[in-house]
Amino acid sequence: MKRKLILGVLIALICGFSQRAYPQKTEWGFTSYGFFDNQEYDSPNRISQTMAGMWIQPHLGWQLNKKQSLRVGVGGLVEWGAPSLFQKGLVTAYYQYTVPSFSFSLGSFSRDHLRGEYSNAFFSDSIRYYRPNMQGVAFQWGNPHDYFELFLDWTSRQTFTQREQFMLGGAARYTTKLLFGGMRGYYYHYAKTKNPPSNMSIQDYGVSNLFVGLDLSGKSAFDSLLFQVGPLAGLERNRLIGDWKLPIGLLAEFRLGWKKMLFEETLYFGDSQQQFGDLGAGAFYWNDAFYRSKAYSRTDIYYKLIHNRFARCSIGATFHYQGGTVSWQQKLVLQVQLDNYKTQNKRKNTF
């Protein structure tokens, strides 16, 4: 009830402000994101399950001038087979300031605003499906190829039953004609509730990746051809115990795209990530539990069913090789966006 009241007041204020004698432009949009992901796992770290649903969100915006915009939207998740229509609500409400080579966003906005490519070593598939928005701020410099960004995602407000939680992260990339390099990562703070019990501990968790690579996309017979490699490092501590853990391994990623097909390969060798195991699952671990393995391979194969200015739909399979076992997923993803935005903030491509 309080959220609805706050949202109503916010919309009223924005509408009232938009009536003033400034050359503002009203924006509108409709976003939909559907997913079907059937996971058949033979792994001690993952549970077999099917995740399926569709996010629906209409939204309005006000372009205050060439640099500033306000956008508000309310939507929900329709899960397949659920007893009620909407299982989760989603409120988008943010301010954006944009000039050449710099952008600042504050509020609740899509995680796809971020420029960095945060793979499953940072965010698992379920995060992409069920937490599509971040609440906080993002600062971005540069362009889609050469950039530096910082973000704060406040994931939980402290109450007597909820822990205070937030994520602070960023990414950077610099390219030459063929070579590129950069970094990506975040720190997750998993704090206490109000008046916590004596055995409740603060958990610190971080994961980062420095990388260098070769990008031949558009410079060969393939639409995309890219390879990058670098160390993947974790940093975590349970403050009741006190000792820092620093698992380090090598992460290599390869991408090959041709016409409607895409092939991606990810290899990891090194120390087991997520040193506290199931204690952090669904809490301060937002990355994929497959990285607990000392040797792990992930293979993604996709086919584009639809690819135009309004909709993108792909079907594919993901194979996981870990500890002598093979697990796999079958996926169908649909992305639709209709709007009249001068500056598009669309979801990143499925591939």
C-alpha positions as CSV (number, residue, x, y, z in Angstrom):
1,M,0.0,0.0,0.0
2,K,2.8,2.4,0.9
3,R,4.6,1.7,-2.4
4,K,1.4,2.4,-4.4
5,L,0.9,5.7,-2.5
6,I,4.6,6.8,-3.0
7,L,4.3,5.9,-6.7
8,G,1.1,7.8,-7.1
9,V,2.6,10.9,-5.5
10,L,5.6,10.6,-7.7
11,I,3.5,10.3,-10.9
12,A,1.4,13.3,-9.8
13,L,4.5,15.4,-9.2
14,I,6.0,14.5,-12.5
15,C,2.7,15.2,-14.4
16,G,2.3,18.6,-12.6
17,F,5.9,19.5,-13.4
18,S,5.5,18.5,-17.0
19,Q,2.7,21.1,-17.4
20,R,5.0,24.0,-16.8
21,A,6.1,26.1,-19.8
22,Y,9.2,24.2,-20.7
23,P,9.7,22.5,-24.1
24,Q,9.3,19.0,-22.8
25,K,8.6,15.9,-24.8
26,T,6.4,13.0,-23.5
27,E,7.8,9.6,-24.1
28,W,6.0,6.2,-24.0
29,G,7.0,2.6,-24.2
30,F,6.0,-1.0,-23.7
31,T,8.6,-3.6,-22.7
32,S,8.1,-7.4,-22.5
33,Y,10.6,-10.0,-21.7
34,G,9.7,-13.7,-21.8
35,F,11.8,-16.7,-20.9
36,F,11.5,-20.5,-20.8
37,D,14.6,-22.2,-19.2
38,N,14.4,-25.9,-18.5
39,Q,17.4,-26.9,-16.4
40,E,18.4,-30.6,-16.2
41,Y,21.4,-30.7,-13.9
42,D,23.6,-33.6,-12.8
43,S,25.6,-31.5,-10.3
44,P,25.8,-31.3,-6.5
45,N,25.8,-27.5,-6.7
46,R,22.6,-27.0,-8.8
47,I,19.0,-28.0,-8.6
48,S,17.1,-29.1,-11.6
49,Q,14.1,-26.8,-12.3
50,T,12.1,-25.0,-14.9
51,M,11.9,-21.2,-14.9
52,A,9.3,-19.8,-17.3
53,G,7.4,-16.5,-17.4
54,M,7.0,-13.1,-19.0
55,W,7.6,-9.6,-17.7
56,I,5.1,-7.0,-18.9
57,Q,5.7,-3.3,-18.3
58,P,4.2,-0.2,-19.9
59,H,6.0,3.0,-19.0
60,L,5.9,6.8,-19.6
61,G,8.7,9.3,-19.7
62,W,9.3,13.0,-19.8
63,Q,12.2,14.5,-21.7
64,L,12.8,17.6,-19.7
65,N,15.4,18.9,-22.1
66,K,18.1,17.4,-24.4
67,K,20.1,16.2,-21.4
68,Q,17.5,15.2,-18.7
69,S,14.7,12.6,-18.6
70,L,12.3,11.1,-16.1
71,R,10.8,7.7,-16.7
72,V,8.1,5.8,-14.7
73,G,6.6,2.3,-15.3
74,V,4.7,-0.4,-13.4
75,G,4.6,-4.0,-14.5
76,G,4.7,-7.6,-13.3
77,L,5.8,-11.1,-13.9
78,V,3.4,-13.7,-15.3
79,E,4.8,-17.1,-14.4
80,W,3.6,-20.1,-16.3
81,G,1.3,-22.3,-14.2
82,A,1.1,-19.9,-11.3
83,P,-2.2,-19.7,-9.3
84,S,-2.5,-15.9,-9.7
85,L,-1.9,-13.5,-12.6
86,F,1.2,-11.6,-11.4
87,Q,3.8,-13.3,-9.1
88,K,6.1,-10.3,-8.8
89,G,5.7,-6.6,-9.3
90,L,8.2,-4.3,-11.0
91,V,8.4,-0.6,-10.5
92,T,10.7,1.5,-12.8
93,A,11.2,5.1,-11.7
94,Y,14.4,6.9,-12.5
95,Y,16.1,10.1,-13.5
96,Q,18.7,10.1,-16.3
97,Y,21.2,12.8,-17.3
98,T,23.0,12.2,-20.6
99,V,25.5,14.3,-22.5
100,P,28.1,13.1,-25.0
101,S,30.5,10.6,-23.3
102,F,28.7,10.7,-19.9
103,S,25.5,9.3,-18.4
104,F,24.1,9.3,-14.9
105,S,21.1,7.3,-13.8
106,L,19.4,7.3,-10.4
107,G,16.4,5.3,-9.2
108,S,15.0,1.9,-10.2
109,F,16.0,1.0,-13.7
110,S,16.9,-2.0,-15.9
111,R,20.1,-3.8,-15.2
112,D,20.6,-3.7,-19.0
113,H,21.5,0.0,-18.7
114,L,25.0,-1.3,-17.7
115,R,27.6,-1.4,-20.5
116,G,29.8,-4.1,-19.0
117,E,29.3,-7.6,-20.1
118,Y,28.8,-9.3,-16.7
119,S,28.7,-13.0,-17.5
120,N,27.4,-15.9,-15.4
121,A,30.6,-15.7,-13.4
122,F,28.9,-12.5,-12.0
123,F,25.2,-13.0,-12.4
124,S,23.4,-16.3,-12.8
125,D,20.5,-16.9,-15.2
126,S,18.0,-16.6,-12.4
127,I,19.1,-13.1,-11.5
128,R,18.5,-12.1,-15.1
129,Y,15.0,-13.6,-15.0
130,Y,13.8,-12.6,-11.6
131,R,15.7,-9.4,-10.7
132,P,15.8,-7.5,-14.0
133,N,16.0,-4.1,-12.3
134,M,18.6,-2.5,-10.0
135,Q,17.8,0.2,-7.4
136,G,20.6,2.7,-7.0
137,V,22.8,4.8,-9.2
138,A,25.1,4.3,-12.3
139,F,27.8,6.6,-13.7
140,Q,29.0,5.8,-17.2
141,W,31.8,7.4,-19.3
142,G,32.8,6.7,-22.9
143,N,30.9,4.7,-25.6
144,P,29.8,1.1,-26.0
145,H,33.3,0.0,-27.0
146,D,35.5,2.1,-24.8
147,Y,33.9,2.9,-21.4
148,F,34.2,3.1,-17.7
149,E,31.3,2.6,-15.4
150,L,30.5,2.5,-11.6
151,F,27.2,1.4,-10.1
152,L,25.5,0.9,-6.7
153,D,22.6,-1.5,-6.4
154,W,20.9,-1.4,-3.0
155,T,19.3,-4.9,-2.9
156,S,17.8,-4.9,0.6
157,R,16.8,-2.3,3.2
158,Q,17.6,-3.1,6.8
159,T,14.6,-4.0,9.1
160,F,14.2,-6.3,12.1
161,T,13.8,-9.2,9.7
162,Q,15.7,-8.1,6.6
163,R,19.5,-7.7,6.4
164,E,21.0,-4.6,4.9
165,Q,22.5,-5.6,1.5
166,F,24.1,-3.7,-1.4
167,M,26.3,-4.3,-4.4
168,L,29.0,-1.9,-5.5
169,G,30.6,-2.6,-8.8
170,G,31.9,-1.5,-12.2
171,A,33.6,-2.3,-15.5
172,A,36.0,-0.8,-17.9
173,R,37.1,-1.6,-21.4
174,Y,39.6,-0.1,-23.9
175,T,39.9,-1.2,-27.5
176,T,42.5,-0.8,-30.3
177,K,41.9,-2.0,-33.9
178,L,41.9,-5.7,-32.9
179,L,42.9,-6.0,-29.3
180,F,41.0,-4.9,-26.2
181,G,41.4,-5.1,-22.4
182,G,39.5,-4.3,-19.3
183,M,38.0,-5.3,-16.0
184,R,34.7,-6.1,-14.4
185,G,33.5,-7.0,-10.9
186,Y,31.6,-6.1,-7.8
187,Y,31.7,-6.2,-4.0
188,Y,28.6,-7.5,-2.2
189,H,27.9,-6.4,1.4
190,Y,25.6,-8.8,3.4
191,A,25.1,-7.0,6.7
192,K,22.9,-7.6,9.7
193,T,19.3,-7.0,10.7
194,K,18.3,-4.4,13.3
195,N,19.0,-5.8,16.8
196,P,20.6,-8.9,15.4
197,P,21.3,-12.1,17.4
198,S,24.8,-12.6,18.6
199,N,25.6,-15.3,16.1
200,M,24.6,-13.3,13.1
201,S,27.6,-12.3,11.0
202,I,28.4,-9.7,8.3
203,Q,29.5,-11.4,5.1
204,D,31.8,-9.7,2.5
205,Y,32.0,-11.1,-1.0
206,G,33.7,-9.8,-4.1
207,V,34.4,-11.2,-7.6
208,S,36.5,-9.6,-10.3
209,N,38.0,-10.3,-13.7
210,L,40.9,-8.6,-15.5
211,F,40.9,-9.6,-19.2
212,V,42.6,-9.1,-22.6
213,G,41.2,-10.2,-25.9
214,L,41.1,-10.2,-29.6
215,D,38.0,-9.0,-31.5
216,L,37.8,-9.9,-35.2
217,S,34.0,-9.2,-35.4
218,G,33.2,-7.7,-38.8
219,K,36.8,-8.3,-40.0
220,S,36.3,-11.9,-41.1
221,A,33.6,-14.1,-42.7
222,F,31.9,-14.3,-39.3
223,D,29.5,-11.7,-37.9
224,S,31.2,-12.0,-34.5
225,L,34.5,-13.6,-33.6
226,L,36.0,-12.8,-30.2
227,F,38.3,-14.3,-27.6
228,Q,39.2,-13.0,-24.2
229,V,41.1,-14.4,-21.2
230,G,42.2,-13.3,-17.7
231,P,42.2,-14.2,-14.0
232,L,38.9,-14.5,-12.1
233,A,39.4,-13.7,-8.4
234,G,37.0,-14.0,-5.5
235,L,37.4,-12.2,-2.2
236,E,35.2,-13.2,0.7
237,R,35.1,-13.2,4.5
238,N,32.7,-14.1,7.3
239,R,33.5,-11.5,10.0
240,L,32.8,-13.9,12.8
241,I,35.6,-16.0,11.5
242,G,37.8,-13.1,10.4
243,D,40.0,-14.7,7.7
244,W,39.9,-13.6,4.1
245,K,39.6,-16.2,1.4
246,L,41.0,-15.4,-2.1
247,P,40.2,-18.1,-4.7
248,I,41.8,-17.4,-8.0
249,G,41.5,-19.1,-11.4
250,L,41.7,-18.5,-15.1
251,L,38.6,-17.5,-17.1
252,A,38.6,-17.9,-20.9
253,E,35.7,-16.9,-23.2
254,F,35.1,-17.5,-26.9
255,R,32.3,-16.2,-29.2
256,L,31.5,-17.1,-32.8
257,G,28.5,-15.8,-34.6
258,W,27.4,-16.4,-38.2
259,K,24.1,-15.3,-39.6
260,K,21.4,-16.7,-37.3
261,M,23.7,-18.9,-35.3
262,L,25.9,-18.2,-32.2
263,F,28.3,-20.4,-30.4
264,E,29.9,-19.4,-27.1
265,E,32.4,-21.3,-25.0
266,T,33.5,-20.5,-21.4
267,L,36.3,-22.3,-19.6
268,Y,37.4,-21.9,-16.0
269,F,40.4,-23.6,-14.2
270,G,41.6,-22.8,-10.7
271,D,40.4,-22.6,-7.1
272,S,36.8,-23.2,-6.1
273,Q,34.9,-20.0,-6.1
274,Q,32.0,-19.4,-3.5
275,Q,34.1,-20.8,-0.6
276,F,31.1,-20.7,1.9
277,G,29.0,-22.9,-0.4
278,D,25.3,-23.2,0.2
279,L,25.5,-20.6,3.0
280,G,25.7,-17.9,0.4
281,A,23.3,-19.4,-2.2
282,G,20.5,-17.0,-2.9
283,A,22.0,-14.5,-0.5
284,F,25.4,-12.9,-1.2
285,Y,26.3,-15.3,-4.1
286,W,24.6,-13.9,-7.2
287,N,26.9,-15.7,-9.6
288,D,26.6,-19.3,-10.9
289,A,27.3,-22.1,-8.5
290,F,29.1,-24.1,-11.2
291,Y,32.2,-21.9,-10.5
292,R,32.6,-23.9,-7.2
293,S,34.3,-26.5,-9.4
294,K,38.0,-26.4,-10.0
295,A,37.5,-27.2,-13.7
296,Y,34.3,-26.1,-15.5
297,S,33.2,-25.7,-19.1
298,R,30.0,-24.0,-20.4
299,T,28.9,-24.2,-24.0
300,D,26.0,-22.1,-25.4
301,I,24.4,-22.6,-28.8
302,Y,21.7,-20.2,-30.0
303,Y,19.6,-19.8,-33.1
304,K,17.8,-16.5,-33.9
305,L,14.1,-17.1,-34.7
306,I,13.2,-13.4,-34.8
307,H,15.4,-10.4,-35.1
308,N,14.0,-7.0,-36.0
309,R,13.5,-3.5,-34.5
310,F,10.5,-4.6,-32.4
311,A,11.2,-8.1,-31.3
312,R,14.1,-10.6,-30.8
313,C,13.5,-14.2,-30.1
314,S,16.1,-17.0,-29.8
315,I,16.1,-20.7,-29.0
316,G,19.1,-22.5,-27.7
317,A,20.8,-25.0,-25.4
318,T,23.5,-24.6,-22.8
319,F,25.8,-27.5,-21.8
320,H,27.7,-27.6,-18.5
321,Y,30.7,-29.9,-18.0
322,Q,31.9,-30.3,-14.4
323,G,33.6,-33.1,-12.5
324,G,32.9,-35.8,-15.1
325,T,29.2,-34.9,-15.4
326,V,27.2,-33.2,-18.1
327,S,24.2,-30.9,-17.4
328,W,22.2,-28.9,-19.8
329,Q,19.5,-26.3,-20.3
330,Q,17.0,-25.7,-23.1
331,K,16.1,-22.0,-23.6
332,L,13.6,-19.8,-25.4
333,V,13.9,-16.0,-24.8
334,L,11.7,-13.3,-26.3
335,Q,12.4,-9.5,-26.0
336,V,9.9,-6.9,-27.2
337,Q,10.2,-3.2,-26.9
338,L,8.0,-0.5,-28.5
339,D,8.6,3.2,-27.7
340,N,9.2,6.6,-29.1
341,Y,12.4,7.3,-27.3
342,K,14.9,9.5,-29.0
343,T,17.7,7.8,-27.0
344,Q,17.0,4.0,-26.8
345,N,17.6,2.1,-23.6
346,K,16.7,-1.3,-24.9
347,R,17.5,-4.6,-23.4
348,K,20.9,-6.1,-24.5
349,N,20.6,-8.5,-27.3
350,T,20.0,-12.1,-26.3
351,F,23.2,-12.7,-28.3
